Amino acid sequence: MIEICIYSAVIFSFFVYFRYTKKRQLVTSQCRGVAQISQLKDLISLTQKHRGMSSALLNGNTQARTDLVKIKQNIKSVQSNLAKPELEINHVRWDSYIDHWTRLQKNTTTITVLENFSQHTKLIENLLYLLEDIAENSALNGTQLPSLPSVGFTWRELIQTSEFVGQCRAIGVGIATMKHCSQVDKIRLAYLQQKLTNTTEHVLDHLSSVDPYTFEQKQKVELAKKQINQLNGTISNEFIDASIIVVEPKVYFEFTSVTMATLNDIFELQLRQVLSALNLTKSQQSIVPLNGVSSSV
């Protein structure tokens, strides 16, 4: 009888240890996923900015050349961070991005405006898919994070909305520089307006939150909705319905950048909530060298 009790205790201890180890491995994987996602989001934002500035340059705004040099330096820095052992991405999409970016940055000043927009957008689309893949592979989903059941909206719809604003920025900067809005540009902008309207109605309010972030998230969501509505109005007034284009490229670029910033603020808040939901130990927090995100855990 004693031997059976000892045997049962050993089996139970092994089971508890196994579950603890698996849980720790899962959380470590989730931490690493959040760190990669944070860096990727920076890279996406910089690539979006490069698209806007290169569009301005190709349309005749030579002042954009200095900005492009700085953006390229920042992109190189983020790429290096992602290549560090603790964050290195082993993924065919990443290899494809590096190859594509290497070729594109050499041809930025020689391709057409439409081709420049198309190539940048394909680059960003690849990074968006990569970010979603990492979130799924790192178990950053509603099943593994029951306190954030709609966290999938963060990795898909929310970040895609920021990209829609980025496309509005790149197209609008070109129009503002040339002082001409073609029928094709009007159609493209109207399509993006509809996408942004759908976001304000069906995405932002569906993002889940955990205490004590609920009030802060509500404020950020309301601000983003307000900015998106203002952006849609600006696009209609300054481009689609305007007989003469008067808005300056820099003014429009900065205005759309503010709109993107409100969405990025929600994204960063969602990352902080993910880390909060994981209940990290100090050693696990060290895995997540985010832009101030880990320090708030």
Sine and cosine of phi, psi and omega as CSV:
sin_phi,cos_phi,sin_psi,cos_psi,sin_omega,cos_omega
0.00,0.00,-0.68,0.73,0.03,-1.00
-0.89,0.46,-0.65,0.76,-0.02,-1.00
-0.90,0.44,-0.62,0.79,0.02,-1.00
-0.91,0.41,-0.66,0.75,0.03,-1.00
-0.89,0.45,-0.68,0.74,0.02,-1.00
-0.90,0.44,-0.69,0.73,0.00,-1.00
-0.88,0.48,-0.70,0.72,0.00,-1.00
-0.89,0.45,-0.63,0.77,0.02,-1.00
-0.90,0.43,-0.66,0.76,0.01,-1.00
-0.90,0.44,-0.70,0.71,0.00,-1.00
-0.89,0.46,-0.68,0.74,-0.01,-1.00
-0.91,0.42,-0.67,0.75,0.02,-1.00
-0.89,0.45,-0.66,0.75,0.02,-1.00
-0.89,0.45,-0.66,0.75,0.00,-1.00
-0.89,0.45,-0.71,0.71,0.02,-1.00
-0.89,0.46,-0.70,0.72,0.00,-1.00
-0.89,0.45,-0.65,0.76,-0.01,-1.00
-0.89,0.46,-0.71,0.70,0.01,-1.00
-0.91,0.42,-0.63,0.78,0.03,-1.00
-0.89,0.45,-0.70,0.72,-0.01,-1.00
-0.90,0.44,-0.70,0.72,0.00,-1.00
-0.89,0.45,-0.66,0.75,0.02,-1.00
-0.90,0.44,-0.67,0.74,0.00,-1.00
-0.91,0.41,-0.64,0.77,0.04,-1.00
-0.90,0.44,-0.64,0.77,0.01,-1.00
-0.89,0.46,-0.74,0.68,-0.02,-1.00
-0.90,0.43,-0.63,0.77,0.05,-1.00
-0.88,0.47,-0.67,0.74,0.05,-1.00
-0.90,0.44,-0.64,0.77,0.02,-1.00
-0.91,0.41,-0.65,0.76,0.06,-1.00
-0.87,0.48,-0.72,0.69,0.00,-1.00
-0.90,0.44,-0.61,0.80,0.04,-1.00
-0.89,0.45,-0.68,0.73,0.03,-1.00
-0.89,0.46,-0.66,0.75,0.01,-1.00
-0.89,0.45,-0.70,0.72,0.02,-1.00
-0.90,0.44,-0.67,0.75,-0.02,-1.00
-0.89,0.45,-0.65,0.76,0.02,-1.00
-0.88,0.48,-0.71,0.70,0.02,-1.00
-0.92,0.40,-0.65,0.76,0.02,-1.00
-0.90,0.44,-0.63,0.78,0.02,-1.00
-0.88,0.47,-0.63,0.77,0.08,-1.00
-0.87,0.49,-0.68,0.73,-0.02,-1.00
-0.91,0.42,-0.65,0.76,0.04,-1.00
-0.89,0.46,-0.71,0.70,-0.02,-1.00
-0.88,0.47,-0.66,0.75,0.01,-1.00
-0.92,0.38,-0.63,0.78,0.03,-1.00
-0.92,0.40,-0.61,0.79,0.08,-1.00
-0.89,0.46,-0.67,0.74,0.01,-1.00
-0.91,0.41,-0.63,0.78,0.03,-1.00
-0.89,0.45,-0.62,0.78,0.03,-1.00
-0.88,0.48,-0.71,0.70,-0.02,-1.00
-0.91,0.42,-0.71,0.71,-0.03,-1.00
-0.94,0.35,-0.62,0.78,0.01,-1.00
-0.93,0.36,-0.53,0.85,0.09,-1.00
-0.90,0.43,-0.67,0.74,0.03,-1.00
-0.89,0.46,-0.68,0.74,-0.01,-1.00
-0.89,0.45,-0.72,0.70,-0.02,-1.00
-0.91,0.41,-0.41,0.91,0.03,-1.00
-1.00,0.00,0.09,1.00,0.13,-0.99
0.93,-0.36,0.01,1.00,0.01,-1.00
-1.00,0.04,1.00,-0.04,-0.09,-1.00
-0.93,0.36,-0.34,0.94,0.02,-1.00
-0.91,0.41,-0.34,0.94,-0.01,-1.00
-0.94,0.34,-0.29,0.96,-0.06,-1.00
-0.87,0.49,-0.67,0.74,0.01,-1.00
-0.90,0.44,-0.67,0.74,0.03,-1.00
-0.89,0.46,-0.62,0.78,-0.02,-1.00
-0.90,0.44,-0.60,0.80,0.03,-1.00
-0.88,0.48,-0.71,0.71,0.00,-1.00
-0.91,0.41,-0.66,0.76,0.00,-1.00
-0.89,0.45,-0.67,0.75,0.01,-1.00
-0.89,0.46,-0.63,0.78,0.04,-1.00
-0.89,0.45,-0.67,0.74,0.01,-1.00
-0.92,0.39,-0.61,0.79,0.05,-1.00
-0.89,0.46,-0.69,0.73,0.02,-1.00
-0.87,0.49,-0.63,0.78,0.00,-1.00
-0.90,0.43,-0.71,0.70,0.00,-1.00
-0.92,0.40,-0.63,0.77,0.05,-1.00
-0.86,0.51,-0.65,0.76,0.03,-1.00
-0.90,0.43,-0.64,0.77,0.03,-1.00
-0.89,0.46,-0.65,0.76,0.00,-1.00
-0.94,0.34,-0.31,0.95,0.01,-1.00
-1.00,0.03,-0.06,1.00,0.04,-1.00
-0.92,0.39,0.51,-0.86,-0.07,-1.00
-0.80,0.60,-0.65,0.76,-0.08,-1.00
-0.97,0.25,-0.24,0.97,-0.01,-1.00
-0.83,-0.56,-0.05,1.00,-0.15,-0.99
-0.80,0.60,0.75,-0.67,-0.01,-1.00
-0.99,-0.12,0.89,-0.45,0.05,-1.00
-0.98,-0.20,1.00,0.04,-0.14,-0.99
-0.44,-0.90,0.66,-0.75,-0.04,-1.00
-0.90,0.45,-0.50,0.87,0.03,-1.00
-0.91,0.42,-0.61,0.80,0.01,-1.00
-0.91,0.41,-0.70,0.72,0.04,-1.00
-0.87,0.49,-0.65,0.76,0.02,-1.00
-0.90,0.43,-0.66,0.75,0.02,-1.00
-0.88,0.47,-0.75,0.66,-0.03,-1.00
-0.85,0.52,-0.69,0.72,0.00,-1.00
-0.90,0.44,-0.71,0.70,-0.03,-1.00
-0.91,0.42,-0.72,0.70,-0.02,-1.00
-0.89,0.45,-0.66,0.75,0.00,-1.00
-0.85,0.53,-0.66,0.75,0.01,-1.00
-0.96,0.27,-0.65,0.76,-0.07,-1.00
-0.92,0.39,-0.68,0.73,-0.08,-1.00
-0.90,0.43,-0.38,0.92,0.04,-1.00
-0.98,0.18,-0.35,0.94,-0.10,-1.00
-0.93,-0.38,0.18,0.98,-0.12,-0.99
-0.83,0.55,-0.61,0.79,-0.09,-1.00
-1.00,-0.03,0.00,1.00,-0.08,-1.00
-0.90,-0.43,-0.23,0.97,-0.01,-1.00
-1.00,-0.02,0.17,-0.99,-0.01,-1.00
-0.97,0.25,0.26,-0.96,0.01,-1.00
-0.88,0.48,-0.71,0.70,-0.01,-1.00
-0.91,0.41,-0.64,0.76,0.01,-1.00
-0.93,0.38,-0.61,0.80,0.04,-1.00
-0.88,0.48,-0.72,0.69,0.02,-1.00
-0.89,0.46,-0.71,0.70,-0.03,-1.00
-0.88,0.47,-0.71,0.71,-0.04,-1.00
-0.92,0.38,-0.67,0.74,0.05,-1.00
-0.90,0.44,-0.66,0.75,-0.03,-1.00
-0.91,0.41,-0.60,0.80,0.07,-1.00
-0.91,0.41,-0.65,0.76,0.06,-1.00
-0.85,0.53,-0.75,0.66,-0.04,-1.00
-0.91,0.41,-0.64,0.77,0.03,-1.00
-0.86,0.51,-0.66,0.75,0.03,-1.00
-0.88,0.47,-0.68,0.73,0.02,-1.00
-0.92,0.39,-0.58,0.81,0.04,-1.00
-0.90,0.44,-0.68,0.73,0.05,-1.00
-0.91,0.42,-0.64,0.77,0.02,-1.00
-0.89,0.46,-0.69,0.72,0.01,-1.00
-0.87,0.49,-0.69,0.72,0.01,-1.00
-0.91,0.42,-0.63,0.78,0.05,-1.00
-0.87,0.49,-0.70,0.72,-0.01,-1.00
-0.90,0.43,-0.66,0.75,0.03,-1.00
-0.87,0.50,-0.67,0.74,-0.02,-1.00
-0.95,0.33,-0.70,0.72,-0.01,-1.00
-0.92,0.38,-0.40,0.92,0.00,-1.00
-1.00,-0.09,0.16,0.99,0.03,-1.00
0.87,0.49,0.58,0.81,0.06,-1.00
-1.00,-0.09,0.93,0.37,-0.05,-1.00
-0.72,-0.69,0.12,-0.99,-0.05,-1.00
-0.89,0.45,-0.45,0.89,0.02,-1.00
-0.93,0.36,-0.72,0.70,-0.02,-1.00
-1.00,0.10,-0.27,0.96,0.04,-1.00
-0.82,-0.57,0.94,0.33,-0.10,-0.99
-0.87,0.49,-0.40,0.92,0.05,-1.00
-0.97,0.24,-0.18,0.98,0.05,-1.00
-0.78,-0.63,0.93,0.38,-0.13,-0.99
-0.88,0.48,-0.45,0.89,-0.01,-1.00
-0.96,-0.27,0.46,0.89,-0.03,-1.00
-0.88,0.47,-0.39,0.92,0.05,-1.00
-0.86,0.51,-0.48,0.88,0.06,-1.00
-0.88,0.48,-0.51,0.86,-0.02,-1.00
-0.92,0.40,-0.69,0.73,-0.08,-1.00
-0.98,0.18,-0.26,0.97,-0.03,-1.00
-0.89,-0.47,-0.99,0.15,-0.16,-0.99
-0.89,0.46,-0.68,0.73,-0.05,-1.00
-0.90,0.44,-0.75,0.66,-0.04,-1.00
-0.94,0.34,-0.50,0.86,0.06,-1.00
-0.93,0.37,-0.57,0.82,0.04,-1.00
-0.89,0.46,-0.66,0.75,0.06,-1.00
-0.86,0.51,-0.59,0.81,0.03,-1.00
-0.93,0.37,-0.61,0.79,0.07,-1.00
-0.87,0.50,-0.66,0.75,0.05,-1.00
-0.90,0.43,-0.64,0.77,0.03,-1.00
-0.87,0.49,-0.62,0.79,0.05,-1.00
-0.92,0.38,-0.64,0.77,0.09,-1.00
-0.87,0.50,-0.62,0.78,-0.01,-1.00
-0.91,0.42,-0.74,0.67,-0.05,-1.00
-0.90,0.43,-0.70,0.72,0.00,-1.00
-0.91,0.41,-0.71,0.71,-0.05,-1.00
-0.92,0.40,-0.60,0.80,0.03,-1.00
-0.89,0.46,-0.65,0.76,0.05,-1.00
-0.90,0.44,-0.69,0.73,0.01,-1.00
-0.90,0.44,-0.71,0.70,-0.02,-1.00
-0.91,0.42,-0.53,0.85,0.02,-1.00
-0.95,0.31,-0.70,0.72,-0.03,-1.00
-0.99,0.16,-0.30,0.95,-0.06,-1.00
0.87,0.50,0.60,0.80,0.01,-1.00
-0.47,-0.88,0.75,-0.66,0.04,-1.00
-0.89,-0.46,0.94,-0.33,-0.02,-1.00
-0.96,0.27,0.21,-0.98,0.03,-1.00
-0.90,0.44,-0.59,0.81,0.04,-1.00
-0.89,0.45,-0.69,0.72,0.03,-1.00
-0.89,0.47,-0.64,0.77,0.01,-1.00
-0.89,0.45,-0.65,0.76,0.02,-1.00
-0.91,0.41,-0.69,0.73,0.01,-1.00
-0.89,0.46,-0.69,0.73,-0.01,-1.00
-0.93,0.38,-0.63,0.78,0.02,-1.00
-0.90,0.44,-0.63,0.78,0.06,-1.00
-0.88,0.48,-0.70,0.71,0.00,-1.00
-0.93,0.38,-0.57,0.82,0.07,-1.00
-0.85,0.52,-0.69,0.72,-0.01,-1.00
-0.90,0.44,-0.64,0.77,0.03,-1.00
-0.89,0.46,-0.67,0.74,0.00,-1.00
-0.93,0.37,-0.60,0.80,0.05,-1.00
-0.89,0.45,-0.67,0.74,0.03,-1.00
-0.87,0.49,-0.60,0.80,0.00,-1.00
-0.90,0.44,-0.73,0.68,-0.03,-1.00
-0.90,0.44,-0.46,0.89,-0.06,-1.00
-1.00,-0.02,-0.50,0.87,-0.20,-0.98
-0.81,-0.59,-0.11,0.99,-0.10,-1.00
-0.90,-0.45,-0.84,0.54,-0.17,-0.98
-0.85,0.53,-0.67,0.75,-0.03,-1.00
-0.96,0.28,-0.21,0.98,-0.02,-1.00
-1.00,-0.05,-0.06,1.00,0.03,-1.00
-0.94,0.34,0.79,-0.61,0.00,-1.00
-0.99,0.15,0.29,-0.96,0.00,-1.00
-0.55,-0.84,0.31,-0.95,0.05,-1.00
-0.85,-0.53,0.48,-0.88,0.07,-1.00
-0.91,0.42,0.61,-0.79,0.10,0.99
-0.99,-0.17,0.55,0.83,-0.13,-0.99
-0.99,-0.12,-0.10,1.00,-0.14,-0.99
-0.85,0.53,-0.75,0.66,-0.03,-1.00
-0.91,0.42,-0.69,0.73,0.01,-1.00
-0.88,0.48,-0.67,0.74,0.00,-1.00
-0.91,0.41,-0.66,0.75,0.02,-1.00
-0.86,0.51,-0.67,0.74,0.02,-1.00
-0.89,0.45,-0.70,0.72,-0.02,-1.00
-0.92,0.40,-0.62,0.79,0.03,-1.00
-0.91,0.42,-0.70,0.71,0.01,-1.00
-0.89,0.46,-0.63,0.77,0.02,-1.00
-0.91,0.41,-0.68,0.74,0.01,-1.00
-0.90,0.44,-0.67,0.74,0.02,-1.00
-0.88,0.47,-0.66,0.75,0.03,-1.00
-0.89,0.45,-0.69,0.72,-0.01,-1.00
-0.91,0.41,-0.64,0.77,0.01,-1.00
-0.90,0.43,-0.66,0.75,0.04,-1.00
-0.89,0.46,-0.64,0.77,0.03,-1.00
-0.92,0.38,-0.62,0.79,0.02,-1.00
-0.90,0.44,-0.70,0.71,0.03,-1.00
-0.86,0.51,-0.65,0.76,0.04,-1.00
-0.91,0.42,-0.65,0.76,0.02,-1.00
-0.90,0.44,-0.68,0.73,0.01,-1.00
-0.87,0.49,-0.68,0.74,0.02,-1.00
-0.91,0.41,-0.75,0.66,-0.11,-0.99
-0.95,0.31,-0.65,0.76,-0.12,-0.99
-1.00,0.00,-0.38,0.93,-0.09,-1.00
-0.82,-0.57,-0.90,0.43,-0.16,-0.99
-0.90,0.44,-0.72,0.69,-0.06,-1.00
-0.99,-0.15,0.00,1.00,-0.09,-1.00
-1.00,0.09,0.71,-0.71,0.08,-1.00
-0.99,0.14,-0.46,0.89,0.04,-1.00
-0.75,-0.66,0.73,-0.69,0.01,-1.00
-1.00,0.02,0.90,-0.44,-0.05,-1.00
-0.90,-0.44,-0.33,0.94,-0.05,-1.00
-0.90,0.43,0.66,-0.75,0.00,-1.00
-0.99,0.15,0.58,-0.81,-0.03,-1.00
-0.83,0.56,-0.69,0.72,-0.04,-1.00
-0.91,0.41,-0.63,0.77,0.00,-1.00
-0.90,0.44,-0.71,0.70,-0.01,-1.00
-0.92,0.39,-0.65,0.76,0.01,-1.00
-0.86,0.51,-0.72,0.69,-0.03,-1.00
-0.92,0.38,-0.60,0.80,0.00,-1.00
-0.90,0.43,-0.73,0.69,0.01,-1.00
-0.92,0.38,-0.52,0.85,0.03,-1.00
-0.91,0.42,-0.59,0.80,0.06,-1.00
-0.90,0.44,-0.65,0.76,0.04,-1.00
-0.89,0.46,-0.70,0.72,0.04,-1.00
-0.88,0.47,-0.60,0.80,-0.02,-1.00
-0.90,0.44,-0.59,0.81,0.01,-1.00
-0.91,0.41,-0.59,0.81,0.05,-1.00
-0.95,0.30,-0.63,0.78,0.03,-1.00
-0.91,0.42,-0.54,0.84,0.06,-1.00
-0.89,0.45,-0.64,0.77,0.06,-1.00
-0.91,0.42,-0.66,0.75,0.01,-1.00
-0.87,0.49,-0.72,0.69,0.00,-1.00
-0.90,0.44,-0.62,0.79,0.04,-1.00
-0.90,0.43,-0.63,0.78,0.05,-1.00
-0.89,0.45,-0.62,0.79,0.05,-1.00
-0.89,0.45,-0.68,0.73,0.02,-1.00
-0.89,0.46,-0.62,0.79,0.01,-1.00
-0.93,0.37,-0.58,0.81,0.07,-1.00
-0.88,0.48,-0.72,0.69,0.01,-1.00
-0.90,0.44,-0.62,0.78,0.04,-1.00
-0.90,0.44,-0.65,0.76,-0.02,-1.00
-0.93,0.38,-0.38,0.93,-0.03,-1.00
-0.99,0.15,-0.26,0.97,0.00,-1.00
0.79,0.61,0.87,0.50,-0.13,-0.99
-0.95,0.33,0.56,-0.83,0.21,-0.98
-0.99,0.16,0.19,-0.98,0.00,-1.00
-0.88,0.48,-0.64,0.77,0.00,-1.00
-0.91,0.41,-0.58,0.81,0.02,-1.00
-0.95,0.30,-0.57,0.82,0.03,-1.00
-0.88,0.48,-0.52,0.86,-0.03,-1.00
-0.93,0.38,-0.28,0.96,0.01,-1.00
-0.97,0.25,-0.31,0.95,-0.17,-0.99
-0.93,-0.36,0.97,0.25,0.01,-1.00
-0.98,0.18,0.92,0.39,-0.06,-1.00
-1.00,0.08,0.11,-0.99,-0.03,-1.00
-0.96,0.29,0.94,0.35,0.00,-1.00
0.99,0.12,-0.09,1.00,-0.07,-1.00
-0.95,0.31,-0.74,0.67,-0.06,-1.00
-0.91,0.42,-0.48,0.88,-0.03,-1.00
-0.92,0.38,-0.31,0.95,-0.03,-1.00
-1.00,-0.03,-0.08,1.00,-0.04,-1.00
-0.97,0.23,0.00,0.00,0.00,0.00
